Amino acid sequence: MNGTDPLHHAGDDAAPATAVQNRIRARWADLPAATLRVAQVVLDDPRVVLDLPINELAERAGTSPATVTRFCRQIGYSGYVALRMSVATDVGRTSALPSRVADIGRAFGPDDAAEDVRSTLLAGAMRSMQQTAEALDLDALGQLAEAIVASRHVDLYGVGSSALAADALATRLYRIGVFCNIWSEVHAGLTSAVVQGEDCVAIGYSHTGRTAETIQMLTEAGAHGALTVAVTNDATSPLADVAEIVIQTAAFEQFLQPDDLAAYYSQVFVSDLLYVLTAQVDFDRTSEHLAASALAVSPHREGGIPVRVPTRGRAKRPVRTEITQRNPA
């Protein structure tokens, strides 16, 4: 059973993956042999959970009801009832999906038409962002936005495509007056992490939650008092374990490997949402900084429109009239 590939089944080409199937695939490598038998049955047809009581599902999988319960908890549900509710929700949602979304889950072939590749990529990105949006804790994101505005500094950590998603947030935050840095090289990141304090925020991006450098940098920042945040697809990962706030993405379309494009889209969606929530906390300051940055770059844009910068009553700095020469004649 351990050698079975959970990504390729006859049913996968017929319908988009459900949230339950996604959870199973994400945790497949960590499941014990006993619960893998249950996982295989549910992965092949999640609707079996709706049709069978727990003892009959256990019998079909060749195991015990207690093992089925452990399986539910290992993939993030409180028990069999919670698992059935999730499957029922997925079944209702899947039946309402447009036809283009049904083309998710298969691998690309060398002879696929450009139109097919386009629709599959689009559907994968849309599904990942939709599932991410539905799972987000907006209260936690709101509290994080307030912490970012009140912070002295924000550190962001990520490697590979996760670094690109973190950089998207850093670029936006900097434009609205939030001092931040993005680190993908572990030595530089650790150097920054050790100077963080209780008035700082540190955010680590890792799709798997198992990137050693990101875990190390976030752990170091937390040890020095920073509020630590993990943006990851796996809420049970080592990165999530060292974070005070976990923002879980949902990107399980593994046919997009190795670059994990769907994971990148969901991470950027989280970055954009966090940026807007942060901008709303002090909207006057946000407006002032955005206007100032627009004015600064306007001469470099063809046909740029002049932008007036609001001052909010800020006094002008006096102009210096004397310059002291270093080497007077």
C-alpha positions as CSV (number, residue, x, y, z in Angstrom):
1,M,0.0,0.0,0.0
2,N,2.9,2.4,0.7
3,G,4.0,2.1,-2.9
4,T,0.6,3.1,-4.3
5,D,0.6,6.5,-6.0
6,P,-2.3,8.5,-4.6
7,L,-2.3,10.9,-7.5
8,H,-3.5,8.6,-10.3
9,H,-6.8,6.9,-10.1
10,A,-9.5,6.2,-12.6
11,G,-11.9,8.6,-10.9
12,D,-9.5,11.5,-11.0
13,D,-10.1,12.3,-14.6
14,A,-13.8,12.4,-14.3
15,A,-14.3,15.1,-11.6
16,P,-12.3,17.8,-9.8
17,A,-10.6,16.7,-6.5
18,T,-12.6,17.3,-3.4
19,A,-11.2,18.9,-0.2
20,V,-11.1,15.5,1.4
21,Q,-9.1,14.0,-1.4
22,N,-6.8,17.0,-1.3
23,R,-6.1,16.4,2.4
24,I,-5.5,12.7,1.9
25,R,-3.0,13.5,-0.9
26,A,-1.2,16.1,1.1
27,R,-0.7,13.8,4.1
28,W,-0.3,10.5,2.2
29,A,3.4,10.1,2.9
30,D,2.8,10.5,6.7
31,L,-0.1,8.1,7.1
32,P,0.5,4.8,8.9
33,A,-0.1,1.6,7.0
34,A,-3.3,0.8,8.9
35,T,-5.0,4.1,8.0
36,L,-3.6,4.0,4.4
37,R,-6.2,1.3,3.7
38,V,-9.0,3.6,4.7
39,A,-7.4,6.5,2.8
40,Q,-7.3,4.5,-0.4
41,V,-11.0,3.6,-0.1
42,V,-12.0,7.2,0.5
43,L,-9.6,8.6,-2.1
44,D,-11.1,6.3,-4.8
45,D,-14.6,7.5,-4.1
46,P,-15.3,10.0,-1.3
47,R,-19.0,9.5,-1.6
48,V,-18.6,6.1,0.1
49,V,-18.5,8.1,3.3
50,L,-22.0,9.2,2.8
51,D,-23.3,5.7,1.9
52,L,-21.7,3.7,4.6
53,P,-21.7,3.9,8.4
54,I,-18.3,3.8,10.1
55,N,-18.3,0.0,10.8
56,E,-19.1,-0.8,7.2
57,L,-16.4,1.5,5.9
58,A,-14.0,-0.2,8.3
59,E,-15.0,-3.6,7.0
60,R,-14.6,-2.5,3.4
61,A,-11.1,-1.2,4.2
62,G,-10.2,-4.3,6.1
63,T,-9.6,-2.5,9.3
64,S,-11.5,-1.4,12.5
65,P,-13.8,1.5,13.3
66,A,-11.2,2.9,15.7
67,T,-8.7,3.1,12.8
68,V,-11.3,4.9,10.7
69,T,-11.6,7.5,13.5
70,R,-7.8,7.8,13.7
71,F,-7.8,8.4,9.9
72,C,-10.3,11.2,10.2
73,R,-8.2,12.9,12.8
74,Q,-4.9,12.4,10.9
75,I,-6.3,14.3,7.9
76,G,-7.7,17.1,10.1
77,Y,-11.2,16.2,11.0
78,S,-12.6,15.7,14.6
79,G,-14.2,12.4,13.7
80,Y,-16.4,10.5,11.2
81,V,-19.3,12.9,11.4
82,A,-17.1,15.9,10.5
83,L,-15.6,13.9,7.6
84,R,-19.1,13.1,6.3
85,M,-20.2,16.8,6.5
86,S,-17.1,17.8,4.5
87,V,-17.8,15.3,1.8
88,A,-21.5,16.3,1.6
89,T,-20.4,19.9,1.2
90,D,-17.9,19.0,-1.5
91,V,-20.5,17.0,-3.4
92,G,-22.9,19.9,-3.5
93,R,-20.2,22.4,-4.5
94,T,-18.8,20.1,-7.2
95,S,-22.2,19.6,-8.9
96,A,-22.4,23.4,-9.3
97,L,-18.9,23.9,-10.8
98,P,-18.7,25.1,-14.5
99,S,-17.5,22.5,-17.0
100,R,-14.1,24.1,-17.4
101,V,-13.3,23.3,-13.8
102,A,-13.9,19.6,-14.4
103,D,-10.6,19.4,-16.3
104,I,-8.5,19.5,-13.1
105,G,-6.4,16.6,-11.9
106,R,-4.8,15.1,-15.0
107,A,-1.2,15.4,-16.1
108,F,-0.3,17.5,-19.1
109,G,0.7,15.6,-22.2
110,P,3.1,16.6,-24.9
111,D,0.4,16.8,-27.5
112,D,-2.2,18.8,-25.5
113,A,-3.7,21.7,-27.4
114,A,-2.8,25.2,-26.2
115,E,-6.5,25.8,-25.5
116,D,-6.6,22.7,-23.2
117,V,-3.5,23.8,-21.3
118,R,-4.9,27.3,-20.9
119,S,-8.3,26.1,-19.5
120,T,-6.6,23.6,-17.2
121,L,-4.2,26.2,-15.8
122,L,-7.0,28.7,-15.3
123,A,-9.2,26.2,-13.6
124,G,-6.4,25.1,-11.3
125,A,-5.6,28.7,-10.3
126,M,-9.3,29.5,-9.7
127,R,-10.0,26.4,-7.7
128,S,-6.9,26.9,-5.5
129,M,-7.8,30.5,-4.8
130,Q,-11.5,29.7,-4.1
131,Q,-10.6,26.9,-1.7
132,T,-8.0,29.1,0.0
133,A,-10.6,32.0,0.4
134,E,-13.2,29.7,1.9
135,A,-10.8,28.3,4.5
136,L,-9.3,31.6,5.7
137,D,-9.8,32.9,9.2
138,L,-10.7,36.5,8.5
139,D,-10.6,37.5,12.2
140,A,-7.0,36.3,12.5
141,L,-6.1,38.1,9.3
142,G,-7.6,41.3,10.6
143,Q,-5.6,41.0,13.8
144,L,-2.5,40.4,11.8
145,A,-3.1,43.5,9.7
146,E,-3.4,45.6,12.8
147,A,-0.2,44.1,14.2
148,I,1.6,44.9,10.9
149,V,0.5,48.5,11.0
150,A,1.7,48.9,14.6
151,S,5.0,47.1,14.0
152,R,8.4,48.5,13.9
153,H,9.5,46.1,11.2
154,V,8.2,43.2,9.2
155,D,10.4,40.3,8.1
156,L,9.3,37.9,5.3
157,Y,11.0,34.6,4.6
158,G,10.6,32.2,1.7
159,V,12.6,30.1,-0.8
160,G,11.9,29.5,-4.5
161,S,8.4,30.4,-5.7
162,S,7.4,31.1,-2.0
163,A,9.9,33.9,-2.0
164,L,8.2,35.4,-5.0
165,A,4.9,35.4,-3.2
166,A,6.5,36.9,-0.1
167,D,8.1,39.6,-2.3
168,A,4.7,40.5,-3.7
169,L,3.6,41.4,-0.2
170,A,6.8,43.2,0.8
171,T,6.6,45.4,-2.3
172,R,3.0,46.4,-1.5
173,L,3.6,47.0,2.2
174,Y,6.6,49.1,1.6
175,R,4.5,51.4,-0.6
176,I,2.1,52.2,2.2
177,G,4.8,52.9,4.8
178,V,5.4,49.5,6.4
179,F,9.1,48.9,6.8
180,C,9.8,45.3,5.7
181,N,12.4,43.1,4.1
182,I,12.1,39.8,2.2
183,W,14.8,37.2,2.8
184,S,15.4,34.0,0.8
185,E,19.0,33.5,1.7
186,V,19.2,31.9,5.1
187,H,22.4,33.6,6.4
188,A,20.9,37.1,5.7
189,G,17.6,36.0,7.0
190,L,19.0,34.8,10.3
191,T,21.0,38.0,10.7
192,S,17.7,40.0,10.3
193,A,15.8,37.6,12.5
194,V,18.0,38.0,15.5
195,V,17.4,41.8,15.6
196,Q,13.6,41.4,15.7
197,G,11.7,42.2,18.8
198,E,8.2,42.2,20.3
199,D,7.2,45.1,18.1
200,C,8.0,43.2,14.9
201,V,6.2,40.7,12.7
202,A,7.8,37.8,10.9
203,I,6.0,35.9,8.2
204,G,7.3,32.6,6.7
205,Y,6.0,31.3,3.3
206,S,6.3,27.6,2.4
207,H,3.8,25.5,0.5
208,T,4.8,22.3,2.1
209,G,5.7,23.9,5.5
210,R,8.9,21.8,5.5
211,T,11.5,24.1,3.9
212,A,14.3,24.0,6.4
213,E,15.7,27.5,5.8
214,T,12.2,29.1,6.2
215,I,11.5,27.2,9.4
216,Q,14.9,28.2,10.8
217,M,14.5,31.9,10.0
218,L,10.9,32.1,11.4
219,T,12.0,30.1,14.6
220,E,14.8,32.6,15.2
221,A,12.6,35.6,14.8
222,G,10.1,34.1,17.2
223,A,12.8,33.4,19.8
224,H,13.6,37.1,19.8
225,G,10.0,38.1,20.4
226,A,8.5,38.7,16.9
227,L,5.0,37.8,16.2
228,T,5.4,34.7,13.9
229,V,3.1,33.8,11.0
230,A,3.1,30.8,8.7
231,V,1.6,30.8,5.2
232,T,1.5,27.2,4.3
233,N,-0.6,24.5,2.7
234,D,-0.2,22.2,5.6
235,A,-1.5,23.3,9.0
236,T,0.2,20.4,10.7
237,S,3.7,21.1,9.2
238,P,6.8,22.0,11.1
239,L,6.5,25.6,9.9
240,A,3.0,25.8,11.3
241,D,4.3,24.4,14.6
242,V,6.7,27.3,15.2
243,A,4.1,30.0,14.2
244,E,1.6,31.8,16.4
245,I,-0.7,32.5,13.5
246,V,-1.2,30.0,10.7
247,I,-2.7,31.1,7.3
248,Q,-3.5,27.9,5.4
249,T,-3.6,27.9,1.6
250,A,-5.3,25.2,-0.5
251,A,-3.4,24.1,-3.5
252,F,-3.4,20.4,-4.2
253,E,-3.4,20.3,-8.0
254,Q,-0.2,18.3,-8.1
255,F,-0.1,17.9,-11.8
256,L,1.4,21.4,-11.8
257,Q,4.6,20.1,-10.1
258,P,7.5,20.8,-9.9
259,D,6.9,24.6,-10.0
260,D,3.6,24.4,-8.0
261,L,1.9,27.2,-9.9
262,A,-1.4,26.7,-8.1
263,A,0.4,27.0,-4.8
264,Y,2.0,30.3,-6.0
265,Y,-1.4,31.7,-7.0
266,S,-3.0,30.9,-3.6
267,Q,0.0,32.4,-1.8
268,V,-0.2,35.6,-3.8
269,F,-4.0,35.7,-3.1
270,V,-3.2,35.6,0.6
271,S,-0.6,38.3,0.2
272,D,-3.0,40.6,-1.7
273,L,-5.8,40.1,0.9
274,L,-3.4,40.8,3.8
275,Y,-2.1,43.9,2.0
276,V,-5.6,45.4,1.5
277,L,-6.6,44.6,5.1
278,T,-3.4,46.3,6.3
279,A,-4.1,49.3,4.1
280,Q,-7.6,49.7,5.6
281,V,-6.3,50.0,9.2
282,D,-4.9,53.5,8.7
283,F,-6.5,54.6,5.4
284,D,-5.3,58.2,5.7
285,R,-1.7,57.1,6.0
286,T,-2.2,54.6,3.2
287,S,-3.6,57.3,0.9
288,E,-0.8,59.7,1.6
289,H,1.9,57.1,0.9
290,L,0.3,55.8,-2.2
291,A,0.0,59.3,-3.6
292,A,3.6,60.1,-2.7
293,S,4.8,56.9,-4.5
294,A,2.7,57.6,-7.5
295,L,4.1,61.1,-7.7
296,A,7.7,59.8,-7.4
297,V,7.4,57.5,-10.4
298,S,5.1,59.6,-12.5
299,P,8.0,61.3,-14.5
300,H,9.1,57.8,-15.6
301,R,5.7,56.9,-17.1
302,E,4.8,58.0,-20.6
303,G,1.9,60.5,-20.4
304,G,1.9,60.4,-16.6
305,I,-0.7,62.4,-14.8
306,P,0.5,64.7,-12.0
307,V,-0.6,63.6,-8.5
308,R,-1.2,65.9,-5.6
309,V,0.2,64.5,-2.3
310,P,-2.1,65.1,0.7
311,T,-0.1,66.6,3.7
312,R,-2.6,66.1,6.5
313,G,-1.5,69.4,8.0
314,R,2.2,68.4,8.1
315,A,4.5,71.4,8.4
316,K,7.1,71.9,5.7
317,R,10.7,71.2,6.5
318,P,12.7,74.5,6.5
319,V,15.1,74.9,3.6
320,R,18.7,74.9,4.5
321,T,20.4,78.1,3.4
322,E,23.9,77.4,4.5
323,I,26.2,74.6,3.5
324,T,29.3,73.8,5.5
325,Q,32.3,73.0,3.3
326,R,34.4,70.0,4.3
327,N,37.6,71.6,3.0
328,P,37.2,75.3,3.0
329,A,39.6,77.2,0.9
